[in-house]
Amino acid sequence: MKRILFTIILISSLSLSAQTNFLITPIVSQQETSNMEDGAEQMDEQQAMSSDTMQVEEEMQESEMTEEEAEVPAAAERSFTQELKNRFIEGGPGFMGIVLICLILGLAIAIERIIFLNLATTNSKKLIENVEKAISEGGVESAKEVCRNTRGPVASIFYQGLDRANEGVESAEKAVIAYGGVQMGQLEKNVSWISLFIALAPMLGFMGTVIGMIQAFDKIEAAGDMQPSLVAGGIKVALLTTVFGLIVAIILQIFYNYIVAKIDAIVNDMEDASISLIDVLVEQKIK
């Protein structure tokens, strides 16, 4: 009897546990699915937030890059001027200042000569035509008035030739030749100073080089040991003065060659125009 009761109790307990497991399993599965859905939503939110932050960071990087690119030319310009100033100071105010004075004076003379030569350039062919027309219509005085109202060395030479035209063609030719030499001297005025500064600037630079080397060897002798730091300062000064002197000479040489070429062109124009004037006087038979 006892065995039968124990068997019944055991069967009832097993059935109750199975029912409870059947009821608990759906609840657990529902909780797991809800947790999975919440996790997926959180992951989507995190991905959206990360994408937004990445876009903001990219925009900030692009703006920084554009600002840096805009600042590069200004920084380069500042660095060049500052570097030039520092190199000039390192070269020493003595020789570098003298070379700078040569550059300033040479450029001032060169600019003055260029302006003068450009103003001295005239249309010689047109002037000859006007003088010939004035001689045929109004005589020598009318031609002199045309030359007086025209600027340039060619018009001045014509005026001197016409002023001696009444004395004969030979006298007019001599006056043209003599006054042509005067005008050539005015064209070449102060040009020799430019050539002087061209030769002087490198020599001052080389003198600074020699003095810098002497100072370097003096430091070595005083220290009793040859260290690179002792020699570097003197050699730097020597090289800077040489470079600056050569730069000044190159700049002035360019202006000097332009001025000389301009003078040669004006002189050739003066000679051709003088020959044309004598031919006009011969044709008009002015004595």
Helices and strands as residue ranges (DSSP letters): H 2-90, H 93-120, H 124-138, H 140-148, H 153-163, G 165-167, H 169-187, H 191-223, H 228-284
